Amino acid sequence: MVPASAGSREADAPLHLDEGWVRGPDGVRERSAARVLVLDGAGAVLLVRGHDADEPDRHWWFSVGGGIDPGESSRDAAARELREETGMVVDPVALEGPVLRRSAIFDFAREHCRQHEEFFVLRVADRPTLSSEGWTELEESFVDEVRWLTPDEIEASTDEVFPAALPRIVRALAAGWDGVVEEIGIDTDGGACAAHSES
């Protein structure tokens, strides 16, 4: 488990979305992102638990990942985000997928956000040592912990989970990917910018 850094910023300091978020034609902030479902040999997935400074008592679980930089492929972005958020260094070609595409609308940092995501899978035989050295200031401010959870543990959690179908998705992928890219349409997540607001 990698705990968030305590006291890294003032508790009441406002959060700001980075320049990767642009305003769409309807005025909503949006971006494209890449995410990684890291699965271990026991079928557990590596997840991040976060909260919004505006709702400190509300927590949610989400996968590793973040925004795609200009000129970067989603696969390369997924590998980069994995390195920055966990310290795990992998060749982008080692990632399976994309296995899932999803669009989500949520509120975070006092902004209405729309994110278009591609999910990849990384399978590890053993759980690697994790590092938070690559976390941004924003991540340090809203990430509570990083933990391995089984689908049963995800379902038993009282926290929200994004996407909501994650336990089913993880169970299916743990058994092997059939090569079909699952499509999830616009999913309203309320406040889950788990969909990471930094790059």
Secondary structure, DSSP 8 states (H G I E B T S, - for coil): -----TTSS-TTS-----TT-EE-TTS-EEEEEEEEEEE-TTS-EEEEEEEETTEEEEEEEEEEEEE--TT--HHHHHHHHHHHHH-----GGGSEEEEEEEEEEEEETTEEEEEEEEEEEEE-SS------TT--HHHHHHEEEEEEE-HHHHHH-SSEESSTTHHHHHHHHHT---S--EEEEEEEEET-TTS-S--
